Structure formats: structure tokens, C-alpha cells
């Protein structure tokens, strides 16, 4: 079984995806980490995140080890990831990795849970179950603000909110694989829900599918 979980930044899709994967004993892939790892290498090599050729070369040479380096969750890397993810060559380079993971879950797992921006629409359009997890921009900015402050970053809410809006604009309006719910996705708005409530909604839908 393949479960696709999409949505904008800080909507809660990663938390949900990890819990669903753990509950079912499925393999889990945070596809955003692929773009963050690419962006981190781009920044480390002092390549312009808008340099399509340079970023594509980095994506083509990405290794599993790159997904575990420190600093992937920084706001700088997140902003760069949003830019490199709009590059067709980068998306093509990383698409195969994602599809291979879904079709052949590691460690003998019987299913896979992938979260990202275009899993249900592009990466795995035939996924058995699709969720689109969202929340208001203000709620998501507040969540990201708290996350960054807890990580020790010196940030202000107004700036995080502005960057969240800029990122949403890029992700939603990019020419390749724009962020949008798949037509057959279940939309979950987490603005007024805690993680347990979101998980319970998803769990009930998965259980009904398995019945």
C-alpha cells in the first residue's frame, strides 16, 4: 500500500506521515528532505539556487548520506529548497528516487508513506490513499516560528510569516508540479486540531480502506 500525504510547509503533514507509518509498520520518506539536502549542498558549494544547471547537477549526485547532514531544517535551507524545487531538472532527478522508494519499500516493509508537495498528483498518482494536510498561513507561520526559536535561531514572527507567504506563492504557482490537492485526496485542515486529532482522522480513513 502507498499512502501519499501532501500539503504546504508547517501544516503538520510530516508529523502525521511519521505516525501513520509507525502505526502501520510501513516505510517512511520525507520527500522534502531530498530538496532540502539538495539545497544544502547548493548553498555549501556557493551555487545560486536559481542556477538551473548547477542545481540539477547537485540533485543528480545526491546520496542517502546527504539526507542525514546537520542543518537541513534551517530557514535558509528551507527557502533555498523552495527555489530549487521549482527547477524541472531537479524535480526529474529526484522523482525516480521517490518512485523507487514507493514501489520497493526498504527493509521488507509491505507499504510506504511519502509526504511532500506533489506525491498524490505527480510522484504517486495511483497511491492507494491520499491526504492533503493544510492550515491557515498564520497558524503555520506560528508553528514554524516556535520550531525555529526552539532550535536556537534568532527570528521574528513577522519575517517568518512573510517568508511563509513567499514560499506558498512559489510552491503554488510554479510551472512544474505546483502544490495542490489531488482530486481524490482527503483534505484535513489542522488549524484548530492537535496532532492526535489529525492522526485519528487519518487512521479512521486508512482503516476503512483496509477493511
PAPA-696022 format. One record per residue (C-alpha): residue in one letter; residue number from 1; x, y, z; chain. Coordinates in pm, whole numbers, plus 50000, padded with zeros to 5 digits. Last residue first. Example, Ala and Ser with C-alpha at 12.3 -4.5 7.8 and 13.67 -1.06 7.14 Angstrom:
2
<'s'; 2; <51367; 49894; 50714>; 'A'>
<'a'; 1; <51230; 49550; 50780>; 'A'>
This chain:
211
<'x'; 211; <48854; 49681; 50559>; 'A'>
<'x'; 210; <49187; 49832; 50455>; 'A'>
<'x'; 209; <49030; 50147; 50313>; 'A'>
<'x'; 208; <48812; 50194; 50622>; 'A'>
<'x'; 207; <49118; 50154; 50844>; 'A'>
<'x'; 206; <49308; 50414; 50641>; 'A'>
<'x'; 205; <49022; 50663; 50677>; 'A'>
<'x'; 204; <48993; 50600; 51052>; 'A'>
<'x'; 203; <49369; 50641; 51097>; 'A'>
<'x'; 202; <49367; 50972; 50909>; 'A'>
<'x'; 201; <49105; 51126; 51135>; 'A'>
<'x'; 200; <49273; 50985; 51447>; 'A'>
<'x'; 199; <49610; 51121; 51336>; 'A'>
<'x'; 198; <49471; 51473; 51297>; 'A'>
<'x'; 197; <49310; 51457; 51641>; 'A'>
<'x'; 196; <49633; 51334; 51800>; 'A'>
<'x'; 195; <49841; 51607; 51634>; 'A'>
<'x'; 194; <49621; 51887; 51765>; 'A'>
<'x'; 193; <49340; 52042; 51564>; 'A'>
<'x'; 192; <49226; 52400; 51509>; 'A'>
<'x'; 191; <49435; 52487; 51205>; 'A'>
<'x'; 190; <49480; 52121; 51104>; 'A'>
<'x'; 189; <49263; 52134; 50791>; 'A'>
<'x'; 188; <49247; 51778; 50654>; 'A'>
<'x'; 187; <49173; 51737; 50283>; 'A'>
<'x'; 186; <49105; 51381; 50160>; 'A'>
<'x'; 185; <49266; 51342; 49819>; 'A'>
<'x'; 184; <49081; 51220; 49508>; 'A'>
<'x'; 183; <49129; 51536; 49300>; 'A'>
<'x'; 182; <49489; 51564; 49418>; 'A'>
<'x'; 181; <49534; 51870; 49638>; 'A'>
<'x'; 180; <49757; 52147; 49502>; 'A'>
<'x'; 179; <50126; 52245; 49516>; 'A'>
<'x'; 178; <50251; 52301; 49163>; 'A'>
<'x'; 177; <50417; 52010; 48980>; 'A'>
<'x'; 176; <50624; 52214; 48729>; 'A'>
<'x'; 175; <50525; 52568; 48635>; 'A'>
<'x'; 174; <50549; 52704; 48988>; 'A'>
<'x'; 173; <50239; 52884; 49114>; 'A'>
<'x'; 172; <50152; 52702; 49436>; 'A'>
<'x'; 171; <50507; 52635; 49557>; 'A'>
<'x'; 170; <50633; 52983; 49473>; 'A'>
<'x'; 169; <50338; 53164; 49633>; 'A'>
<'x'; 168; <50346; 52937; 49936>; 'A'>
<'x'; 167; <50716; 53017; 49977>; 'A'>
<'x'; 166; <50654; 53389; 49964>; 'A'>
<'x'; 165; <50369; 53360; 50216>; 'A'>
<'x'; 164; <50586; 53158; 50453>; 'A'>
<'x'; 163; <50870; 53409; 50410>; 'A'>
<'x'; 162; <50639; 53692; 50517>; 'A'>
<'x'; 161; <50511; 53494; 50816>; 'A'>
<'x'; 160; <50864; 53408; 50926>; 'A'>
<'x'; 159; <50960; 53776; 50898>; 'A'>
<'x'; 158; <50664; 53889; 51106>; 'A'>
<'x'; 157; <50732; 53619; 51368>; 'A'>
<'x'; 156; <51087; 53730; 51443>; 'A'>
<'x'; 155; <51390; 53503; 51421>; 'A'>
<'x'; 154; <51707; 53436; 51622>; 'A'>
<'x'; 153; <51753; 53062; 51569>; 'A'>
<'x'; 152; <51803; 52843; 51876>; 'A'>
<'x'; 151; <51619; 52534; 51757>; 'A'>
<'x'; 150; <51335; 52622; 51995>; 'A'>
<'x'; 149; <51313; 52958; 51819>; 'A'>
<'x'; 148; <51296; 52785; 51481>; 'A'>
<'x'; 147; <51017; 52549; 51586>; 'A'>
<'x'; 146; <50822; 52828; 51754>; 'A'>
<'x'; 145; <50837; 53042; 51438>; 'A'>
<'x'; 144; <50744; 52740; 51223>; 'A'>
<'x'; 143; <50431; 52680; 51429>; 'A'>
<'x'; 142; <50338; 53049; 51426>; 'A'>
<'x'; 141; <50389; 53064; 51049>; 'A'>
<'x'; 140; <50162; 52761; 51005>; 'A'>
<'x'; 139; <49887; 52918; 51212>; 'A'>
<'x'; 138; <49913; 53247; 51023>; 'A'>
<'x'; 137; <49910; 53077; 50682>; 'A'>
<'x'; 136; <49596; 52886; 50771>; 'A'>
<'x'; 135; <49623; 52507; 50782>; 'A'>
<'x'; 134; <49674; 52221; 50534>; 'A'>
<'x'; 133; <49710; 51844; 50506>; 'A'>
<'x'; 132; <49621; 51689; 50171>; 'A'>
<'x'; 131; <49574; 51314; 50214>; 'A'>
<'x'; 130; <49589; 51042; 49953>; 'A'>
<'x'; 129; <49525; 50669; 49991>; 'A'>
<'x'; 128; <49601; 50386; 49748>; 'A'>
<'x'; 127; <49858; 50590; 49556>; 'A'>
<'x'; 126; <49798; 50589; 49179>; 'A'>
<'x'; 125; <49922; 50946; 49129>; 'A'>
<'x'; 124; <50245; 50852; 49308>; 'A'>
<'x'; 123; <50508; 51114; 49223>; 'A'>
<'x'; 122; <50284; 51358; 49034>; 'A'>
<'x'; 121; <49950; 51443; 49197>; 'A'>
<'x'; 120; <49947; 51239; 49517>; 'A'>
<'x'; 119; <50314; 51296; 49597>; 'A'>
<'x'; 118; <50326; 51658; 49484>; 'A'>
<'x'; 117; <50418; 51870; 49786>; 'A'>
<'x'; 116; <50572; 51622; 50028>; 'A'>
<'x'; 115; <50495; 51318; 50237>; 'A'>
<'x'; 114; <50554; 50955; 50149>; 'A'>
<'x'; 113; <50415; 50656; 50338>; 'A'>
<'x'; 112; <50520; 50314; 50214>; 'A'>
<'x'; 111; <50385; 49961; 50237>; 'A'>
<'x'; 110; <50473; 49598; 50300>; 'A'>
<'x'; 109; <50814; 49670; 50453>; 'A'>
<'x'; 108; <51094; 49431; 50359>; 'A'>
<'x'; 107; <51369; 49658; 50489>; 'A'>
<'x'; 106; <51317; 49919; 50215>; 'A'>
<'x'; 105; <50989; 49993; 50035>; 'A'>
<'x'; 104; <51009; 49895; 49665>; 'A'>
<'x'; 103; <50739; 50077; 49469>; 'A'>
<'x'; 102; <50730; 50379; 49699>; 'A'>
<'x'; 101; <51109; 50402; 49734>; 'A'>
<'x'; 100; <51160; 50359; 49360>; 'A'>
<'x'; 99; <50906; 50634; 49295>; 'A'>
<'x'; 98; <51085; 50875; 49527>; 'A'>
<'x'; 97; <51432; 50816; 49387>; 'A'>
<'x'; 96; <51299; 50845; 49031>; 'A'>
<'x'; 95; <51142; 51182; 49103>; 'A'>
<'x'; 94; <51464; 51330; 49244>; 'A'>
<'x'; 93; <51638; 51390; 48912>; 'A'>
<'x'; 92; <51318; 51500; 48741>; 'A'>
<'x'; 91; <51242; 51753; 49014>; 'A'>
<'x'; 90; <51594; 51893; 48992>; 'A'>
<'x'; 89; <51580; 51922; 48613>; 'A'>
<'x'; 88; <51241; 52096; 48626>; 'A'>
<'x'; 87; <51363; 52366; 48870>; 'A'>
<'x'; 86; <51085; 52472; 49110>; 'A'>
<'x'; 85; <51230; 52251; 49384>; 'A'>
<'x'; 84; <51550; 52458; 49371>; 'A'>
<'x'; 83; <51362; 52768; 49488>; 'A'>
<'x'; 82; <51160; 52609; 49769>; 'A'>
<'x'; 81; <51474; 52430; 49885>; 'A'>
<'x'; 80; <51657; 52764; 49905>; 'A'>
<'x'; 79; <51389; 52899; 50139>; 'A'>
<'x'; 78; <51404; 52587; 50352>; 'A'>
<'x'; 77; <51785; 52594; 50360>; 'A'>
<'x'; 76; <51779; 52948; 50495>; 'A'>
<'x'; 75; <51502; 52859; 50743>; 'A'>
<'x'; 74; <51717; 52583; 50893>; 'A'>
<'x'; 73; <51580; 52228; 50889>; 'A'>
<'x'; 72; <51860; 52072; 50684>; 'A'>
<'x'; 71; <52129; 52198; 50921>; 'A'>
<'x'; 70; <52302; 51873; 51007>; 'A'>
<'x'; 69; <52356; 51601; 50748>; 'A'>
<'x'; 68; <52123; 51299; 50736>; 'A'>
<'x'; 67; <51971; 51331; 50390>; 'A'>
<'x'; 66; <52315; 51372; 50227>; 'A'>
<'x'; 65; <52402; 51017; 50332>; 'A'>
<'x'; 64; <52129; 50885; 50101>; 'A'>
<'x'; 63; <52325; 51032; 49807>; 'A'>
<'x'; 62; <52254; 51330; 49578>; 'A'>
<'x'; 61; <52456; 51333; 49254>; 'A'>
<'x'; 60; <52169; 51408; 49016>; 'A'>
<'x'; 59; <52040; 51673; 49256>; 'A'>
<'x'; 58; <52375; 51856; 49257>; 'A'>
<'x'; 57; <52390; 51852; 48876>; 'A'>
<'x'; 56; <52036; 51989; 48864>; 'A'>
<'x'; 55; <52129; 52274; 49097>; 'A'>
<'x'; 54; <52418; 52382; 48875>; 'A'>
<'x'; 53; <52212; 52365; 48557>; 'A'>
<'x'; 52; <51914; 52555; 48697>; 'A'>
<'x'; 51; <52108; 52832; 48870>; 'A'>
<'x'; 50; <51829; 52994; 49075>; 'A'>
<'x'; 49; <51964; 52845; 49400>; 'A'>
<'x'; 48; <52295; 53022; 49314>; 'A'>
<'x'; 47; <52581; 52779; 49381>; 'A'>
<'x'; 46; <52806; 52853; 49678>; 'A'>
<'x'; 45; <52901; 52486; 49718>; 'A'>
<'x'; 44; <52754; 52484; 50070>; 'A'>
<'x'; 43; <52442; 52661; 49940>; 'A'>
<'x'; 42; <52385; 52404; 49665>; 'A'>
<'x'; 41; <52466; 52119; 49904>; 'A'>
<'x'; 40; <52204; 52249; 50148>; 'A'>
<'x'; 39; <51952; 52299; 49866>; 'A'>
<'x'; 38; <51993; 51939; 49751>; 'A'>
<'x'; 37; <51952; 51816; 50108>; 'A'>
<'x'; 36; <51644; 52035; 50148>; 'A'>
<'x'; 35; <51501; 51901; 49823>; 'A'>
<'x'; 34; <51554; 51541; 49929>; 'A'>
<'x'; 33; <51438; 51622; 50282>; 'A'>
<'x'; 32; <51107; 51739; 50136>; 'A'>
<'x'; 31; <51050; 51380; 50030>; 'A'>
<'x'; 30; <51009; 51276; 50392>; 'A'>
<'x'; 29; <51007; 50904; 50328>; 'A'>
<'x'; 28; <50851; 50648; 50560>; 'A'>
<'x'; 27; <50849; 50267; 50537>; 'A'>
<'x'; 26; <50537; 50100; 50675>; 'A'>
<'x'; 25; <50478; 49934; 51012>; 'A'>
<'x'; 24; <50117; 50050; 51013>; 'A'>
<'x'; 23; <50132; 50259; 51330>; 'A'>
<'x'; 22; <50486; 50378; 51256>; 'A'>
<'x'; 21; <50400; 50486; 50901>; 'A'>
<'x'; 20; <50086; 50666; 51019>; 'A'>
<'x'; 19; <50278; 50842; 51294>; 'A'>
<'x'; 18; <50559; 50951; 51060>; 'A'>
<'x'; 17; <50313; 51076; 50798>; 'A'>
<'x'; 16; <50110; 51273; 51052>; 'A'>
<'x'; 15; <50413; 51453; 51193>; 'A'>
<'x'; 14; <50538; 51527; 50843>; 'A'>
<'x'; 13; <50199; 51652; 50724>; 'A'>
<'x'; 12; <50161; 51901; 51009>; 'A'>
<'x'; 11; <50079; 52216; 50811>; 'A'>
<'x'; 10; <50429; 52354; 50867>; 'A'>
<'x'; 9; <50502; 52399; 50495>; 'A'>
<'x'; 8; <50219; 52332; 50249>; 'A'>
<'x'; 7; <50047; 51999; 50194>; 'A'>
<'x'; 6; <50082; 51643; 50068>; 'A'>
<'x'; 5; <50047; 51297; 50220>; 'A'>
<'x'; 4; <50058; 50998; 49986>; 'A'>
<'x'; 3; <49993; 50646; 50122>; 'A'>
<'x'; 2; <50117; 50350; 49917>; 'A'>
<'x'; 1; <50000; 50000; 50000>; 'A'>
